[in-house]
Amino acid sequence: MGTLNFIEIFSSFFVMAAIIDIFGSIPIFLSLRENNQPIRAAEACLTALALFLAFFFAGDALLRVFGINTASFAVAGSFVLFILAVEMILGREIIKNENVSSGASIVPVAFPLIAGPGALTGLLSLRADYAIVNILIGLLLNIALDYVVIRYLDKIQKLLGPTLIFILRKFFGVILLAIAVNMFVNNISVIIAQVK
Protein backbone atom coordinates (compact mmCIF):
# COMPACT_ATOMS: atom_id res chain seq x y z
CA MET A 1 0.00 0.00 0.00
CA GLY A 2 2.92 2.37 0.73
CA THR A 3 3.21 5.28 3.14
CA LEU A 4 1.34 8.58 3.16
CA ASN A 5 2.98 11.16 0.93
CA PHE A 6 1.21 14.51 0.54
CA ILE A 7 3.04 15.29 -2.71
CA GLU A 8 1.80 12.02 -4.22
CA ILE A 9 -1.72 12.66 -2.88
CA PHE A 10 -1.74 16.15 -4.41
CA SER A 11 -0.29 14.87 -7.70
CA SER A 12 -2.84 12.02 -7.88
CA PHE A 13 -5.66 14.44 -7.08
CA PHE A 14 -4.45 16.93 -9.68
CA VAL A 15 -4.04 14.31 -12.42
CA MET A 16 -7.51 12.90 -11.83
CA ALA A 17 -9.08 16.37 -11.50
CA ALA A 18 -7.51 17.42 -14.79
CA ILE A 19 -8.75 14.31 -16.59
CA ILE A 20 -12.26 14.32 -15.11
CA ASP A 21 -12.50 18.10 -15.67
CA ILE A 22 -15.67 18.44 -13.60
CA PHE A 23 -15.81 22.21 -14.13
CA GLY A 24 -15.63 21.72 -17.88
CA SER A 25 -18.64 19.40 -17.62
CA ILE A 26 -20.85 22.04 -15.99
CA PRO A 27 -22.45 23.08 -19.33
CA ILE A 28 -23.29 19.41 -20.01
CA PHE A 29 -24.87 19.00 -16.56
CA LEU A 30 -26.96 22.14 -17.10
CA SER A 31 -28.06 20.91 -20.52
CA LEU A 32 -29.15 17.56 -19.05
CA ARG A 33 -31.23 19.32 -16.41
CA GLU A 34 -32.83 21.59 -19.01
CA ASN A 35 -33.86 18.43 -20.88
CA ASN A 36 -35.70 17.18 -17.75
CA GLN A 37 -32.97 14.71 -16.80
CA PRO A 38 -32.35 15.35 -13.09
CA ILE A 39 -28.90 14.43 -11.77
CA ARG A 40 -28.61 12.89 -8.31
CA ALA A 41 -25.12 13.86 -7.08
CA ALA A 42 -24.74 11.04 -4.53
CA GLU A 43 -25.86 8.33 -6.98
CA ALA A 44 -23.60 9.60 -9.76
CA CYS A 45 -20.51 9.93 -7.54
CA LEU A 46 -20.94 6.59 -5.73
CA THR A 47 -21.40 4.82 -9.07
CA ALA A 48 -18.28 6.50 -10.45
CA LEU A 49 -16.32 5.58 -7.31
CA ALA A 50 -17.39 1.94 -7.63
CA LEU A 51 -16.23 1.89 -11.27
CA PHE A 52 -12.89 3.47 -10.33
CA LEU A 53 -12.25 1.01 -7.47
CA ALA A 54 -13.24 -2.03 -9.55
CA PHE A 55 -10.93 -1.00 -12.38
CA PHE A 56 -8.12 0.02 -10.00
CA PHE A 57 -7.98 -3.32 -8.18
CA ALA A 58 -9.07 -5.70 -10.95
CA GLY A 59 -7.35 -3.85 -13.80
CA ASP A 60 -3.88 -5.02 -12.77
CA ALA A 61 -4.97 -8.68 -12.83
CA LEU A 62 -6.55 -8.10 -16.22
CA LEU A 63 -3.26 -6.69 -17.52
CA ARG A 64 -1.41 -9.78 -16.32
CA VAL A 65 -3.85 -11.98 -18.25
CA PHE A 66 -2.74 -10.18 -21.41
CA GLY A 67 0.95 -10.22 -20.37
CA ILE A 68 1.16 -6.42 -20.00
CA ASN A 69 3.13 -4.81 -17.18
CA THR A 70 2.21 -1.57 -15.40
CA ALA A 71 4.97 0.43 -17.10
CA SER A 72 3.68 -0.51 -20.58
CA PHE A 73 0.14 0.40 -19.57
CA ALA A 74 1.36 3.71 -18.15
CA VAL A 75 3.06 4.54 -21.47
CA ALA A 76 -0.16 3.71 -23.32
CA GLY A 77 -2.07 5.75 -20.74
CA SER A 78 0.24 8.71 -21.29
CA PHE A 79 -0.88 8.83 -24.94
CA VAL A 80 -4.54 8.93 -23.85
CA LEU A 81 -3.77 11.71 -21.34
CA PHE A 82 -1.86 13.57 -24.07
CA ILE A 83 -4.89 13.44 -26.39
CA LEU A 84 -7.24 14.54 -23.58
CA ALA A 85 -4.92 17.46 -22.82
CA VAL A 86 -4.87 18.52 -26.47
CA GLU A 87 -8.70 18.37 -26.50
CA MET A 88 -8.83 20.65 -23.46
CA ILE A 89 -6.30 23.14 -24.83
CA LEU A 90 -7.61 23.34 -28.40
CA GLY A 91 -11.30 22.87 -27.62
CA ARG A 92 -11.64 20.07 -30.17
CA GLU A 93 -13.18 16.64 -29.52
CA ILE A 94 -10.86 13.84 -30.61
CA ILE A 95 -12.13 11.00 -28.41
CA LYS A 96 -15.85 10.71 -29.11
CA ASN A 97 -18.27 10.03 -26.22
CA GLU A 98 -21.62 8.41 -26.98
CA ASN A 99 -24.42 9.95 -24.96
CA VAL A 100 -27.30 7.80 -23.75
CA SER A 101 -30.44 9.75 -22.92
CA SER A 102 -31.82 7.57 -20.09
CA GLY A 103 -30.60 7.56 -16.51
CA ALA A 104 -28.56 10.78 -16.48
CA SER A 105 -27.08 10.14 -13.01
CA ILE A 106 -25.45 6.91 -14.20
CA VAL A 107 -25.05 7.55 -17.93
CA PRO A 108 -23.62 9.94 -19.00
CA VAL A 109 -22.71 11.58 -15.64
CA ALA A 110 -21.07 8.71 -13.69
CA PHE A 111 -19.87 7.15 -16.96
CA PRO A 112 -18.31 8.55 -19.07
CA LEU A 113 -18.22 12.15 -17.71
CA ILE A 114 -16.66 11.26 -14.33
CA ALA A 115 -15.36 7.70 -14.69
CA GLY A 116 -14.62 7.84 -18.40
CA PRO A 117 -12.03 5.81 -20.33
CA GLY A 118 -9.38 8.51 -19.89
CA ALA A 119 -9.94 8.76 -16.13
CA LEU A 120 -9.91 4.97 -15.67
CA THR A 121 -6.73 4.69 -17.71
CA GLY A 122 -5.12 7.57 -15.84
CA LEU A 123 -5.99 6.06 -12.46
CA LEU A 124 -4.40 2.73 -13.28
CA SER A 125 -1.40 4.42 -14.90
CA LEU A 126 -0.67 6.27 -11.64
CA ARG A 127 0.18 2.94 -10.00
CA ALA A 128 3.46 2.92 -11.89
CA ASP A 129 4.64 6.05 -10.03
CA TYR A 130 2.69 6.42 -6.76
CA ALA A 131 1.76 4.37 -3.68
CA ILE A 132 -1.74 2.88 -3.72
CA VAL A 133 -2.87 4.63 -0.52
CA ASN A 134 -1.94 8.05 -1.93
CA ILE A 135 -3.75 7.38 -5.21
CA LEU A 136 -6.89 6.27 -3.37
CA ILE A 137 -6.90 9.38 -1.16
CA GLY A 138 -6.46 11.54 -4.26
CA LEU A 139 -9.36 9.66 -5.89
CA LEU A 140 -11.64 10.12 -2.85
CA LEU A 141 -10.86 13.85 -2.79
CA ASN A 142 -11.82 14.03 -6.47
CA ILE A 143 -15.12 12.22 -5.88
CA ALA A 144 -15.84 14.68 -3.05
CA LEU A 145 -15.10 17.60 -5.39
CA ASP A 146 -17.34 16.08 -8.08
CA TYR A 147 -20.16 15.71 -5.53
CA VAL A 148 -19.88 19.34 -4.42
CA VAL A 149 -19.88 20.62 -8.02
CA ILE A 150 -22.92 18.55 -9.05
CA ARG A 151 -24.80 19.20 -5.80
CA TYR A 152 -24.28 22.98 -5.94
CA LEU A 153 -24.24 23.35 -9.72
CA ASP A 154 -26.17 26.63 -9.98
CA LYS A 155 -24.17 28.40 -7.26
CA ILE A 156 -20.82 27.32 -8.74
CA GLN A 157 -21.86 28.39 -12.24
CA LYS A 158 -22.80 31.86 -10.99
CA LEU A 159 -19.67 32.10 -8.82
CA LEU A 160 -17.16 31.13 -11.52
CA GLY A 161 -18.83 32.40 -14.67
CA PRO A 162 -18.14 31.10 -18.20
CA THR A 163 -14.83 32.96 -18.58
CA LEU A 164 -13.21 31.50 -15.46
CA ILE A 165 -14.48 28.00 -16.32
CA PHE A 166 -12.89 28.41 -19.77
CA ILE A 167 -9.57 29.54 -18.22
CA LEU A 168 -9.56 26.65 -15.72
CA ARG A 169 -10.14 24.17 -18.54
CA LYS A 170 -7.15 25.51 -20.52
CA PHE A 171 -4.94 25.63 -17.42
CA PHE A 172 -5.76 22.04 -16.48
CA GLY A 173 -5.10 21.06 -20.10
CA VAL A 174 -1.54 22.43 -20.05
CA ILE A 175 -0.81 20.78 -16.69
CA LEU A 176 -2.22 17.47 -17.92
CA LEU A 177 -0.06 17.71 -21.05
CA ALA A 178 3.06 18.10 -18.89
CA ILE A 179 1.98 15.17 -16.68
CA ALA A 180 1.45 12.97 -19.75
CA VAL A 181 4.95 13.76 -21.06
CA ASN A 182 6.46 13.09 -17.63
CA MET A 183 4.58 9.78 -17.30
CA PHE A 184 5.79 8.73 -20.74
CA VAL A 185 9.45 9.59 -20.02
CA ASN A 186 9.46 7.88 -16.60
CA ASN A 187 7.96 4.62 -17.85
CA ILE A 188 9.53 4.31 -21.30
CA SER A 189 12.92 4.20 -19.56
CA VAL A 190 11.68 1.24 -17.47
CA ILE A 191 10.58 -0.60 -20.61
CA ILE A 192 13.87 0.10 -22.38
CA ALA A 193 15.81 -1.17 -19.33
CA GLN A 194 13.77 -4.41 -19.39
CA VAL A 195 14.50 -4.97 -23.08
CA LYS A 196 18.28 -4.60 -22.65
C-alpha contacts under 8 A as a table, 3 or more apart, distances in Angstrom:
res1	aa1	res2	aa2	distance
1	M	131	A	5.98
1	M	132	I	5.02
1	M	133	V	5.47
2	G	131	A	4.98
2	G	132	I	6.47
2	G	133	V	6.34
2	G	134	N	7.94
3	T	131	A	7.02
3	T	133	V	7.12
3	T	134	N	7.74
4	L	9	I	7.91
4	L	133	V	6.84
4	L	134	N	6.07
5	N	8	E	5.35
5	N	9	I	6.23
5	N	134	N	6.48
6	F	9	I	4.87
6	F	10	F	5.99
6	F	134	N	7.60
7	I	10	F	5.14
7	I	11	S	6.01
8	E	11	S	4.96
8	E	12	S	5.91
8	E	130	Y	6.21
8	E	131	A	7.66
8	E	134	N	5.91
8	E	135	I	7.29
9	I	12	S	5.16
9	I	13	F	6.02
9	I	134	N	4.71
9	I	135	I	6.12
9	I	137	I	6.37
9	I	138	G	5.06
10	F	13	F	5.04
10	F	14	F	5.98
10	F	138	G	6.59
11	S	14	F	5.04
11	S	15	V	6.05
11	S	138	G	7.80
12	S	15	V	5.23
12	S	16	M	6.18
12	S	126	L	7.21
12	S	130	Y	7.95
12	S	134	N	7.21
12	S	135	I	5.43
12	S	138	G	5.14
12	S	139	L	7.21
13	F	16	M	5.32
13	F	17	A	5.91
13	F	135	I	7.54
13	F	137	I	7.89
13	F	138	G	4.12
13	F	139	L	6.16
13	F	141	L	6.77
13	F	142	N	6.21
14	F	17	A	5.01
14	F	18	A	5.98
14	F	138	G	7.90
15	V	18	A	5.23
15	V	19	I	6.30
15	V	122	G	7.63
15	V	176	L	6.59
15	V	179	I	7.42
16	M	19	I	5.12
16	M	20	I	5.94
16	M	119	A	6.44
16	M	122	G	7.08
16	M	123	L	7.03
16	M	138	G	7.76
16	M	139	L	7.01
16	M	142	N	6.97
17	A	20	I	5.23
17	A	21	D	5.67
17	A	22	I	7.22
17	A	142	N	6.19
18	A	21	D	5.12
18	A	172	F	5.22
18	A	173	G	6.87
18	A	175	I	7.73
18	A	176	L	6.14
19	I	81	L	7.36
19	I	84	L	7.15
19	I	85	A	7.96
19	I	118	G	6.69
19	I	119	A	5.69
19	I	122	G	7.69
19	I	176	L	7.37
20	I	113	L	6.86
20	I	114	I	5.42
20	I	115	A	7.32
20	I	116	G	7.64
20	I	119	A	6.10
21	D	24	G	5.27
21	D	25	S	6.56
21	D	169	R	7.13
21	D	172	F	7.85
22	I	25	S	5.09
22	I	26	I	6.74
22	I	113	L	7.94
22	I	114	I	7.28
22	I	146	D	6.24
22	I	149	V	7.32
23	F	26	I	5.37
23	F	149	V	7.51
23	F	165	I	6.34
23	F	168	L	7.83
23	F	169	R	7.45
24	G	27	P	7.11
24	G	165	I	6.57
24	G	166	F	7.47
24	G	169	R	6.05
25	S	28	I	5.23
25	S	29	F	6.34
25	S	113	L	7.27
26	I	29	F	5.08
26	I	30	L	6.22
26	I	153	L	7.24
26	I	157	Q	7.44
27	P	30	L	5.12
27	P	31	S	6.13
28	I	31	S	5.02
28	I	32	L	6.22
29	F	32	L	5.16
29	F	33	R	6.37
29	F	39	I	7.75
29	F	109	V	7.79
29	F	150	I	7.77
30	L	33	R	5.16
30	L	34	E	6.20
30	L	153	L	7.96
31	S	34	E	5.05
31	S	35	N	6.33
32	L	35	N	5.13
32	L	36	N	6.68
32	L	37	Q	5.27
32	L	38	P	7.12
32	L	39	I	7.93
32	L	104	A	7.28
33	R	36	N	5.13
33	R	37	Q	4.95
33	R	38	P	5.30
33	R	39	I	7.13
34	E	37	Q	7.23
37	Q	102	S	7.94
37	Q	103	G	7.54
37	Q	104	A	5.92
38	P	104	A	6.84
38	P	105	S	7.41
39	I	44	A	7.44
39	I	104	A	5.97
39	I	105	S	4.83
39	I	109	V	7.84
39	I	150	I	7.76
40	R	43	E	5.49
40	R	44	A	6.16
40	R	105	S	5.66
40	R	151	R	7.79
41	A	44	A	5.25
41	A	45	C	6.08
41	A	105	S	7.27
41	A	147	Y	5.52
41	A	150	I	5.55
41	A	151	R	5.50
42	A	45	C	5.31
42	A	46	L	5.97
42	A	147	Y	6.61
43	E	46	L	5.36
43	E	47	T	6.05
43	E	105	S	6.42
43	E	106	I	7.38
44	A	47	T	5.31
44	A	48	A	6.20
44	A	105	S	4.79
44	A	106	I	5.52
44	A	109	V	6.26
44	A	110	A	4.76
45	C	48	A	5.02
45	C	49	L	6.04
45	C	110	A	6.29
45	C	114	I	7.91
45	C	143	I	6.09
45	C	146	D	6.94
45	C	147	Y	6.13
46	L	49	L	4.99
46	L	50	A	6.15
47	T	50	A	5.14
47	T	51	L	6.33
47	T	106	I	6.86
47	T	110	A	6.05
48	A	51	L	5.11
48	A	52	F	6.19
48	A	110	A	4.81
48	A	111	F	6.73
48	A	114	I	6.35
48	A	115	A	5.28
48	A	143	I	7.98
49	L	52	F	5.04
49	L	53	L	6.12
49	L	115	A	7.74
49	L	140	L	7.90
49	L	143	I	6.90
50	A	53	L	5.23
50	A	54	A	6.05
51	L	54	A	5.22
51	L	55	F	6.14
51	L	115	A	6.79
52	F	55	F	5.29
52	F	56	F	5.89
52	F	115	A	6.56
52	F	120	L	6.29
52	F	123	L	7.67
53	L	56	F	4.93
53	L	57	F	6.12
54	A	57	F	5.59
54	A	58	A	5.74
54	A	59	G	7.49
55	F	58	A	5.25
55	F	59	G	4.79
55	F	120	L	6.89
55	F	124	L	7.57
56	F	59	G	5.47
56	F	60	D	7.15
56	F	120	L	7.74
56	F	123	L	6.87
56	F	124	L	5.66
57	F	60	D	6.39
57	F	61	A	7.71
58	A	61	A	5.40
58	A	62	L	6.31
59	G	62	L	4.96
59	G	63	L	6.22
59	G	124	L	7.23
60	D	63	L	5.07
60	D	64	R	6.42
60	D	70	T	7.48
60	D	124	L	7.79
61	A	64	R	5.11
61	A	65	V	6.45
62	L	65	V	5.15
62	L	66	F	6.77
63	L	66	F	5.26
63	L	67	G	6.19
63	L	68	I	5.08
63	L	69	N	6.67
63	L	70	T	7.79
64	R	67	G	4.71
64	R	68	I	5.61
64	R	69	N	6.78
65	V	68	I	7.69
68	I	72	S	6.45
68	I	73	F	6.91
69	N	72	S	5.51
69	N	73	F	6.46
70	T	73	F	5.05
70	T	74	A	6.01
70	T	125	S	7.01
70	T	127	R	7.32
70	T	128	A	5.84
71	A	74	A	4.98
71	A	75	V	6.30
71	A	125	S	7.84
71	A	128	A	5.97
71	A	187	N	5.20
71	A	188	I	7.31
71	A	190	V	6.77
71	A	191	I	6.69
72	S	75	V	5.17
72	S	76	A	6.33
72	S	187	N	7.22
72	S	188	I	7.62
72	S	191	I	6.90
73	F	76	A	5.02
73	F	77	G	5.91
73	F	125	S	6.35
74	A	77	G	4.77
74	A	78	S	6.01
74	A	122	G	7.89
74	A	124	L	7.60
74	A	125	S	4.33
74	A	126	L	7.29
74	A	128	A	6.65
74	A	183	M	6.93
74	A	184	F	7.18
74	A	187	N	6.67
75	V	78	S	5.03
75	V	79	F	6.77
75	V	125	S	7.94
75	V	183	M	6.87
75	V	184	F	5.05
75	V	187	N	6.10
75	V	188	I	6.49
76	A	79	F	5.41
76	A	80	V	6.83
77	G	80	V	5.08
77	G	81	L	6.23
77	G	118	G	7.86
77	G	121	T	5.66
77	G	122	G	6.06
77	G	125	S	6.03
78	S	81	L	5.01
78	S	82	F	5.98
78	S	122	G	7.73
78	S	125	S	7.87
78	S	180	A	4.69
78	S	181	V	6.91
78	S	183	M	5.99
78	S	184	F	5.58
79	F	82	F	4.92
79	F	83	I	6.28
79	F	180	A	7.04
79	F	184	F	7.88
80	V	83	I	5.19
80	V	84	L	6.23
80	V	118	G	6.27
80	V	121	T	7.78
81	L	84	L	5.01
81	L	85	A	6.05
81	L	118	G	6.62
81	L	122	G	7.02
81	L	176	L	6.88
81	L	177	L	7.05
81	L	180	A	5.59
82	F	85	A	5.10
82	F	86	V	6.27
82	F	176	L	7.29
82	F	177	L	5.43
82	F	180	A	5.47
82	F	181	V	7.45
83	I	86	V	5.07
83	I	87	E	6.23
83	I	94	I	7.32
83	I	95	I	7.90
84	L	87	E	5.03
84	L	88	M	6.31
84	L	94	I	7.93
84	L	95	I	7.73
84	L	118	G	7.39
84	L	173	G	7.69
85	A	88	M	5.09
85	A	89	I	6.19
85	A	172	F	7.86
85	A	173	G	4.51
85	A	174	V	6.61
85	A	176	L	5.59
85	A	177	L	5.17
86	V	89	I	5.12
86	V	90	L	5.87
86	V	91	G	7.85
86	V	92	R	7.87
86	V	173	G	6.87
86	V	177	L	7.29
87	E	90	L	5.42
87	E	91	G	5.31
87	E	92	R	5.00
87	E	93	E	5.67
87	E	94	I	6.48
87	E	173	G	7.82
88	M	91	G	5.32
88	M	92	R	7.30
88	M	169	R	6.19
88	M	170	K	5.92
88	M	172	F	7.75
88	M	173	G	5.04
89	I	169	R	7.44
89	I	170	K	4.99
89	I	171	F	7.94
89	I	173	G	5.31
89	I	174	V	6.78
93	E	96	K	6.52
97	N	112	P	7.30
99	N	107	V	7.45
99	N	108	P	6.01
100	V	103	G	7.96
100	V	104	A	7.95
100	V	107	V	6.23
100	V	108	P	6.37
101	S	104	A	6.78
101	S	107	V	7.66
101	S	108	P	7.87
102	S	107	V	7.10
103	G	106	I	5.68
103	G	107	V	5.73
103	G	108	P	7.79
104	A	107	V	4.98
104	A	108	P	5.61
104	A	109	V	5.97
105	S	108	P	6.92
105	S	109	V	5.29
105	S	110	A	6.21
106	I	109	V	5.60
106	I	110	A	4.76
106	I	111	F	6.23
107	V	110	A	5.93
107	V	111	F	5.29
107	V	112	P	6.91
108	P	111	F	5.10
108	P	112	P	5.49
108	P	113	L	5.98
109	V	112	P	6.35
109	V	113	L	4.98
109	V	114	I	6.19
110	A	113	L	6.02
110	A	114	I	5.14
110	A	115	A	5.89
111	F	114	I	5.84
111	F	115	A	5.08
111	F	116	G	5.49
112	P	115	A	5.35
112	P	116	G	3.82
112	P	117	P	6.97
113	L	116	G	5.66
114	I	119	A	7.40
114	I	146	D	7.92
115	A	118	G	7.96
115	A	119	A	5.71
115	A	120	L	6.17
116	G	119	A	5.29
116	G	120	L	6.15
117	P	120	L	5.19
117	P	121	T	6.02
118	G	121	T	5.14
118	G	122	G	5.95
119	A	122	G	4.97
119	A	123	L	6.02
120	L	123	L	5.18
120	L	124	L	6.42
121	T	124	L	5.37
121	T	125	S	6.03
122	G	125	S	4.96
122	G	126	L	6.26
123	L	126	L	5.39
123	L	127	R	7.34
123	L	135	I	7.70
124	L	127	R	5.64
124	L	128	A	7.98
125	S	128	A	5.91
125	S	129	D	7.93
126	L	129	D	5.55
126	L	130	Y	5.93
126	L	135	I	7.21
127	R	130	Y	5.38
127	R	131	A	6.67
127	R	132	I	6.56
127	R	135	I	7.62
128	A	187	N	7.66
130	Y	134	N	6.88
130	Y	135	I	6.69
131	A	134	N	5.50
131	A	135	I	6.46
132	I	135	I	5.15
132	I	136	L	6.17
133	V	136	L	5.19
133	V	137	I	6.26
134	N	137	I	5.20
134	N	138	G	6.17
135	I	138	G	5.05
135	I	139	L	6.09
136	L	139	L	4.89
136	L	140	L	6.14
137	I	140	L	5.09
137	I	141	L	6.19
138	G	141	L	5.19
138	G	142	N	6.31
139	L	142	N	5.05
139	L	143	I	6.30
140	L	143	I	5.06
140	L	144	A	6.19
141	L	144	A	5.05
141	L	145	L	6.23
142	N	145	L	4.97
142	N	146	D	6.10
143	I	146	D	4.97
143	I	147	Y	6.14
144	A	147	Y	5.10
144	A	148	V	6.33
145	L	148	V	5.18
145	L	149	V	6.23
146	D	149	V	5.20
146	D	150	I	6.18
147	Y	150	I	5.30
147	Y	151	R	5.81
148	V	151	R	5.11
148	V	152	Y	5.90
148	V	153	L	7.94
149	V	152	Y	5.40
149	V	153	L	5.41
149	V	156	I	6.80
150	I	153	L	5.02
152	Y	155	K	5.58
152	Y	156	I	6.21
153	L	156	I	5.32
153	L	157	Q	6.12
154	D	157	Q	5.18
154	D	158	K	6.30
155	K	158	K	5.26
155	K	159	L	6.03
156	I	159	L	4.92
156	I	160	L	5.98
157	Q	160	L	5.49
157	Q	161	G	5.58
157	Q	162	P	7.53
158	K	161	G	5.44
160	L	163	T	7.65
160	L	164	L	5.59
160	L	165	I	6.32
161	G	164	L	5.74
161	G	165	I	6.40
162	P	165	I	5.15
162	P	166	F	6.10
163	T	166	F	5.09
163	T	167	I	6.28
164	L	167	I	4.97
164	L	168	L	6.07
165	I	168	L	5.13
165	I	169	R	6.20
166	F	169	R	5.20
166	F	170	K	6.47
167	I	170	K	5.23
167	I	171	F	6.11
168	L	171	F	5.03
168	L	172	F	6.03
169	R	172	F	5.29
169	R	173	G	6.12
170	K	173	G	4.92
170	K	174	V	6.42
171	F	174	V	5.35
171	F	175	I	6.41
172	F	175	I	5.11
172	F	176	L	5.95
173	G	176	L	5.09
173	G	177	L	6.12
174	V	177	L	5.05
174	V	178	A	6.43
175	I	178	A	5.20
175	I	179	I	6.26
176	L	179	I	4.95
176	L	180	A	6.09
177	L	180	A	5.13
177	L	181	V	6.38
178	A	181	V	5.20
178	A	182	N	6.18
179	I	182	N	5.03
179	I	183	M	6.02
180	A	183	M	5.10
180	A	184	F	6.16
181	V	184	F	5.11
181	V	185	V	6.23
182	N	185	V	5.18
182	N	186	N	6.10
183	M	186	N	5.28
183	M	187	N	6.19
184	F	187	N	5.47
184	F	188	I	5.81
185	V	188	I	5.43
185	V	189	S	6.43
186	N	189	S	5.86
186	N	190	V	7.05
187	N	190	V	5.04
187	N	191	I	6.46
188	I	191	I	5.07
188	I	192	I	6.15
189	S	192	I	5.06
189	S	193	A	6.10
190	V	193	A	5.13
190	V	194	Q	6.32
191	I	194	Q	5.12
191	I	195	V	6.37
192	I	195	V	5.16
192	I	196	K	6.45
193	A	196	K	5.37
